[in-house]
């Protein structure tokens, strides 16, 4: 992110008529009508609009944000694989311009995050990325499984206690939201901070820079983001961190010209990794659990059937990824999807829509965990900016599903799950609640006279497993 007082905080495009006369102009959509990327209808069910965009206007300028919406799989893949023509400079700019009060709060904290990882097109990127990926390689991810299982079991104990006491619980705040933060803090050696605080800071960062907060809400969020930045700055400035720790390794890194990396860049890298490593992974786990509970027969199988949990995670990443879109900006005039784009055109790559492209995935509307090409999705990106924590996120989500299904095989979604709030930021989407119930037979869960349909859901819910 680059939301500092002296850095552009909004896309180059502005609300208004498209100045370019070509096939992608605003009136080309006709019957699609206006599209509000933050609107309730789109957030709750984006697929109808994404399908229409992909089929009728695969490169379309959205007048509300000034962004060019790119929705076909091959076009998105081409953009991600060509960082020279499609630069990542705008990947973390605030989508809603920040007001002066919020900017002052950030300025007082010295908040300024320069290019480090996702928004870095300079020659410093490969080296910084190597340092980060070293902590998320296959060996470390495999070694992290016992940690994930231990933390998951502890958190599920709280869920179990709530179910025993009230007959219901919520898997988002009690489990999905906390699990990746606790795991990340252990893996990266972060101590002396409550996990809930780090979660609040991370969530506030997403909302401030990818949401549409009111001026008053911007001020509230800016206070939390400033606290986050201040803590990160102190963490990076503590030179007692072990050399082999995450922060220690970044601090010791040398740039291509041999000079030490500056602390501000280390803070920027940590900011990105900590937000992605907890908030977006928590969103993935929330979606995985919700969709598994809603899929007939899948929940009990997920706890014991070899490979099913991992395959289900990839199918969720294909169809319902927590990172729904990402941004790029054209470095020069370029044609994309038959549309001529000028230099400086800001693109919004519709990652969620690409996972349902019928040119790549057969019967894309169905959730098929045995799909042969399921892992071809672009949920983690592709190329030099592919998410460095992809393997860890996938593993955490699979372990979370498997552990929850094993320990709580009788769970069902509660009736209110259908109306549960959904996170609807520009590039992030997930259920903010996963309310569950555990129906109990009349004679008790272990009674010898329990009827054959003892596991049927209460309140008229259709079976989910």
C-alpha positions in Angstrom: 0.0 0.0 0.0 1.1 3.6 -0.6 -1.5 5.6 1.3 0.8 8.4 2.7 -0.1 12.0 2.8 2.2 12.8 -0.2 1.1 9.7 -2.3 -1.9 9.4 -4.6 -4.7 7.7 -2.7 -7.2 7.1 -5.5 -7.3 5.6 -9.0 -6.3 7.8 -11.9 -9.8 7.3 -13.4 -12.7 9.5 -12.1 -16.4 9.1 -12.2 -17.7 10.2 -15.6 -17.9 9.4 -19.2 -15.1 7.2 -20.7 -12.9 9.4 -22.8 -11.8 6.6 -25.1 -13.9 5.7 -28.2 -13.6 2.0 -28.6 -15.4 -1.3 -28.1 -15.0 -1.2 -24.3 -16.8 2.2 -23.8 -19.3 2.5 -21.0 -22.5 2.3 -23.1 -21.4 -1.0 -24.6 -23.0 -2.9 -21.7 -26.5 -1.6 -22.3 -28.8 -4.1 -20.5 -26.2 -4.7 -17.8 -26.9 -1.3 -16.4 -24.9 0.4 -13.7 -22.6 -1.8 -11.5 -21.9 -0.9 -7.9 -18.9 -2.9 -6.8 -19.8 -2.2 -3.2 -23.5 -2.8 -3.6 -25.4 -5.3 -1.5 -26.6 -7.3 -4.5 -23.2 -7.6 -6.1 -21.5 -8.4 -2.8 -24.0 -11.2 -1.9 -24.0 -12.8 -5.4 -21.5 -11.4 -7.8 -21.6 -14.3 -10.2 -24.5 -13.2 -12.5 -22.8 -9.8 -13.1 -19.4 -11.4 -13.5 -20.8 -13.9 -16.0 -22.3 -11.1 -18.1 -19.1 -9.0 -18.0 -17.1 -12.0 -19.1 -19.4 -12.8 -22.0 -20.5 -9.3 -23.1 -17.8 -6.9 -22.1 -14.6 -8.7 -20.9 -12.7 -5.4 -20.7 -15.1 -2.7 -19.5 -14.5 0.6 -17.9 -16.5 1.1 -14.6 -17.6 4.7 -14.4 -18.0 4.5 -10.6 -14.4 3.8 -9.9 -12.6 4.6 -13.2 -11.2 1.1 -13.2 -11.2 -1.2 -16.3 -12.8 -4.5 -15.3 -11.0 -7.5 -16.8 -12.9 -10.7 -16.4 -11.7 -13.4 -18.8 -9.3 -16.0 -17.5 -6.8 -15.7 -20.4 -6.8 -11.9 -20.3 -6.2 -11.8 -16.6 -3.4 -14.4 -16.9 -1.8 -12.4 -19.6 -1.8 -9.3 -17.5 -0.3 -11.0 -14.5 2.5 -12.6 -16.5 3.5 -9.3 -18.2 4.6 -6.9 -15.4 6.5 -4.7 -17.9 3.3 -3.8 -19.7 0.9 -4.1 -16.7 2.7 -2.7 -13.7 1.7 -3.4 -10.1 2.2 0.2 -8.9 -1.4 0.8 -8.0 -2.0 -2.7 -6.4 -2.4 -1.2 -2.9 -3.6 2.3 -3.4 -6.7 3.3 -1.4 -9.7 3.0 -3.6 -11.6 5.7 -1.7 -9.8 9.0 -1.3 -8.9 9.7 2.3 -10.0 12.9 4.0 -7.7 15.4 5.7 -8.5 14.2 9.2 -7.6 10.6 8.4 -4.5 11.7 6.6 -3.4 13.8 9.6 -3.7 10.8 11.9 -1.6 8.7 9.5 0.9 11.4 9.1 1.4 11.8 12.9 2.3 8.1 13.0 4.8 8.6 10.1 2.7 6.2 8.0 4.2 5.7 4.6 4.5 2.3 2.9 6.6 2.3 -0.2 7.1 -0.5 -2.8 8.0 -3.8 -1.2 6.1 -6.8 -2.5 2.7 -6.7 -4.2 3.1 -3.1 -5.4 6.8 -3.3 -6.3 8.0 -3.2 -9.9 11.6 -2.2 -9.2 14.7 -4.4 -9.2 14.5 -4.7 -5.4 11.4 -7.0 -5.7 13.0 -10.4 -6.5 15.4 -10.2 -3.5 12.8 -9.1 -1.0 10.4 -11.8 -2.3 13.1 -14.5 -1.9 13.5 -13.5 1.8 9.8 -13.7 2.4 9.2 -17.0 0.5 12.0 -18.6 2.5 9.6 -18.6 5.5 6.7 -20.1 3.5 8.5 -22.8 1.5 7.3 -26.4 1.3 9.5 -27.6 4.1 8.3 -24.9 6.5 4.7 -25.4 5.6 4.9 -29.1 6.2 6.5 -28.5 9.5 3.7 -26.1 10.4 1.0 -28.6 10.2 1.3 -29.8 13.9 1.2 -26.1 14.9 -2.0 -25.5 12.9 -3.6 -28.7 14.3 -2.7 -27.7 17.9 -4.1 -24.2 17.6 -7.2 -25.5 15.7 -7.9 -28.0 18.5 -7.6 -25.3 21.1 -10.0 -23.0 19.3 -12.4 -25.7 18.6 -12.5 -26.5 22.3 -14.1 -23.0 22.8 -16.6 -23.8 20.0 -17.4 -27.1 21.7 -18.0 -25.4 25.0 -20.3 -22.9 23.4 -22.3 -25.6 21.7 -22.5 -27.6 25.0 -23.8 -24.5 26.8 -26.1 -23.0 24.2 -26.5 -25.4 21.3 -25.0 -22.9 18.9 -21.8 -21.1 18.1 -20.2 -19.0 15.3 -17.2 -20.4 13.5 -16.0 -17.1 12.2 -15.0 -15.1 15.3 -14.3 -18.2 17.4 -12.2 -20.2 14.9 -11.7 -19.0 11.3 -10.8 -15.4 12.2 -8.2 -16.3 14.9 -6.6 -19.5 13.6 -4.3 -17.9 10.9 -3.3 -15.1 13.2 -2.2 -17.4 16.0 -0.4 -19.6 13.6 1.4 -16.8 11.8 2.5 -15.3 15.1 4.1 -18.6 16.1 5.7 -19.3 12.8 7.2 -15.8 12.5 8.2 -15.4 16.1 5.9 -12.5 17.0 5.5 -12.2 20.8 4.2 -9.8 23.3 1.0 -8.9 21.4 -2.6 -10.2 21.7 -3.8 -12.0 18.6 -7.1 -10.1 18.7 -5.2 -6.8 18.5 -3.3 -7.8 15.4 -6.6 -9.1 13.8 -8.3 -5.7 14.5 -5.3 -3.8 13.0 -5.3 -6.0 9.9 -9.0 -5.8 9.4 -8.9 -2.0 9.8 -6.2 -1.7 7.1 -8.3 -3.7 4.6 -11.4 -1.6 5.3 -9.6 1.8 5.1 -7.8 1.1 1.9 -10.1 -1.2 0.0 -13.5 -0.1 1.4 -15.8 2.8 1.0 -15.8 4.2 4.6 -17.4 7.4 5.5 -15.2 10.3 6.7 -16.1 9.5 10.3 -15.3 5.8 9.8 -12.0 6.7 8.1 -10.9 8.5 11.2 -11.7 5.5 13.4 -9.9 3.2 11.1 -6.9 5.5 10.7 -6.3 5.4 14.4 -6.0 1.6 14.3 -3.9 1.6 11.2 -1.6 4.2 12.8 -1.2 2.0 15.9 -0.4 -1.0 13.6 2.3 1.0 11.8 3.8 2.3 15.0 4.0 -1.2 16.4 5.6 -2.5 13.1 8.1 0.3 13.1 9.1 -0.6 16.7 9.3 -4.3 15.8 11.5 -3.6 12.8 13.7 -1.2 14.8 14.4 -3.7 17.5 17.8 -5.0 16.4 17.7 -7.7 19.0 15.5 -9.9 16.7 17.3 -13.2 16.0 19.1 -13.1 12.6 17.1 -16.2 11.5 13.7 -14.7 12.4 11.4 -13.2 9.8 12.1 -9.6 10.8 15.8 -10.3 11.4 16.2 -11.8 7.9 14.5 -8.8 6.3 16.7 -6.3 8.3 19.8 -8.1 7.1 18.8 -8.1 3.4 20.9 -6.2 0.9 19.5 -4.5 -2.2 20.9 -5.3 -5.7 23.4 -2.5 -5.4 24.7 -3.9 -2.0 23.1 -1.3 0.2 21.1 -2.4 3.3 17.4 -2.4 2.9 15.9 0.7 4.6 13.6 0.1 7.7 10.6 1.7 5.9 10.8 -1.0 3.2 11.0 -3.7 5.9 7.9 -2.2 7.6 6.1 -2.2 4.2 6.9 -5.9 3.6 5.8 -6.8 7.2 2.6 -4.8 6.7 1.7 -6.8 3.6 2.7 -10.2 5.0 0.8 -9.7 8.3 -2.4 -8.6 6.6 -2.4 -11.3 4.0 -1.3 -13.9 6.4 -4.2 -13.5 8.7 -7.1 -11.5 7.4 -7.3 -13.0 3.9 -6.5 -16.5 5.2 -9.2 -16.1 7.8 -11.6 -15.1 5.1 -10.7 -18.2 3.1 -11.2 -20.5 6.1 -14.6 -18.8 6.8 -15.7 -19.4 3.2 -14.4 -23.0 3.1 -16.3 -23.8 6.3 -19.5 -22.1 5.2 -19.6 -23.7 1.8 -18.7 -27.2 3.2 -21.6 -27.0 5.7 -23.9 -26.0 2.9 -22.9 -28.8 0.5 -24.9 -31.9 1.1 -22.9 -34.8 2.4 -19.5 -33.0 2.4 -19.0 -32.0 6.0 -18.7 -35.5 7.6 -16.6 -36.8 4.7 -14.1 -33.9 5.0 -13.0 -35.1 8.4 -11.8 -38.5 7.3 -11.7 -38.9 3.5 -8.1 -38.6 2.3 -7.4 -35.5 0.2 -11.0 -34.2 0.2 -10.4 -31.2 2.5 -7.5 -29.9 0.3 -9.5 -30.5 -2.9 -12.5 -28.6 -1.4 -10.2 -25.7 -0.5 -9.0 -25.4 -4.2 -12.6 -25.5 -5.4 -13.5 -22.7 -3.1 -10.5 -20.8 -4.3 -11.7 -21.2 -7.8 -15.3 -20.2 -7.3 -15.4 -18.1 -4.1 -11.8 -16.8 -3.5 -11.4 -14.3 -0.6 -9.3 -12.1 -2.8 -11.9 -11.4 -5.5 -9.8 -8.9 -7.6 -6.5 -7.2 -7.9 -5.2 -4.1 -9.7 -2.7 -3.2 -12.4 -1.9 -0.1 -14.4 -0.8 0.0 -18.1 2.8 1.2 -18.7 2.2 1.9 -22.4 -0.6 1.7 -25.0 -1.8 -1.9 -25.2 -4.6 -3.9 -26.6 -6.4 -6.3 -24.2 -9.4 -8.4 -25.1 -9.9 -6.4 -28.3 -9.9 -3.1 -26.4 -7.2 -0.4 -26.9 -6.0 0.9 -23.6 -4.0 4.1 -23.1 -1.0 4.3 -20.8 -2.0 4.8 -17.2 -5.3 2.8 -17.5 -6.1 1.3 -14.2 -7.2 -2.3 -14.4 -9.3 -4.4 -11.9 -8.6 -8.0 -12.6 -11.8 -10.0 -11.6 -10.1 -13.1 -10.2 -13.4 -14.5 -8.9 -14.9 -14.2 -12.4 -11.9 -15.9 -14.0 -12.5 -19.0 -11.9 -15.9 -19.5 -13.6 -14.7 -19.0 -17.1 -16.4 -21.8 -19.1 -13.5 -21.7 -21.6 -11.3 -23.1 -18.8 -13.6 -24.9 -16.3 -16.4 -27.2 -17.3 -19.7 -26.6 -15.5 -18.1 -23.8 -13.5 -21.2 -23.1 -11.4 -20.9 -26.5 -9.6 -18.6 -27.2 -6.7 -16.7 -30.3 -7.8 -13.7 -31.1 -5.6 -12.6 -33.9 -7.9 -12.3 -31.4 -10.8 -9.2 -32.4 -12.8 -7.9 -28.8 -13.4 -9.2 -27.2 -10.2 -5.8 -25.9 -9.2 -5.5 -23.8 -12.4 -7.4 -21.0 -10.7 -5.8 -17.6 -10.4 -6.9 -16.9 -6.8 -3.2 -16.6 -5.7 -2.1 -14.9 -8.9 0.5 -16.2 -11.2 4.0 -15.1 -12.2 6.5 -13.0 -10.2 3.8 -11.6 -7.9 2.1 -14.9 -7.1 1.1 -14.9 -3.4 4.2 -16.1 -1.4 2.0 -17.6 1.3 -0.2 -19.5 -1.0 0.9 -23.0 0.2 0.5 -22.0 3.9 -3.0 -20.5 3.3 -4.2 -23.6 1.4 -2.8 -25.9 4.1 -4.3 -23.9 7.0 -7.7 -23.9 5.3 -7.6 -27.7 4.7 -6.4 -28.5 8.2 -9.1 -26.2 9.6 -11.8 -27.9 7.7 -10.6 -31.4 8.5 -10.2 -30.6 12.2 -13.6 -29.0 12.5 -15.4 -31.8 10.7 -13.7 -34.5 12.8 -14.3 -32.8 16.1 -17.8 -31.5 15.4 -19.3 -33.9 12.8 -22.9 -33.0 13.7 -22.7 -29.3 12.9 -25.3 -27.7 10.7 -25.6 -24.1 9.5 -28.0 -22.2 11.7 -31.1 -20.7 10.0 -29.7 -17.2 10.2 -26.7 -18.2 8.1 -28.5 -17.3 4.9 -28.8 -13.7 6.1 -25.3 -13.4 7.7 -23.3 -10.3 6.7 -20.7 -10.6 4.0 -17.5 -8.7 3.8 -17.7 -6.5 0.7 -14.5 -4.6 0.1 -13.2 -3.8 -3.4 -10.9 -6.9 -3.5 -12.1 -9.0 -0.5 -15.2 -11.0 0.1 -16.1 -13.6 2.8 -18.9 -14.5 5.3 -18.4 -12.5 8.4 -20.5 -15.0 10.4 -20.8 -18.8 10.2 -23.5 -19.5 12.7 -23.9 -23.2 13.5 -26.1 -25.4 15.6 -25.7 -29.0 16.7 -29.0 -30.7 16.8 -29.4 -33.1 19.7 -31.7 -36.2 19.6 -34.6 -36.3 22.1 -32.8 -39.0 24.2 -29.5 -37.2 24.1 -26.6 -37.5 21.7 -25.4 -40.9 23.0 -28.7 -42.4 24.0 -29.4 -46.0 23.0 -32.8 -45.1 21.8 -31.7 -42.2 19.5 -33.7 -42.4 16.3 -32.1 -43.1 13.0 -32.6 -39.5 11.9 -31.1 -38.1 15.0 -28.6 -36.1 13.0 -31.2 -34.3 11.0 -30.9 -30.5 11.3 -33.2 -28.6 13.5 -35.5 -25.7 12.4 -36.3 -27.3 9.1 -32.8 -26.9 7.6 -31.9 -29.1 4.7 -29.2 -31.6 5.5 -25.7 -30.3 4.8 -23.7 -33.5 5.3 
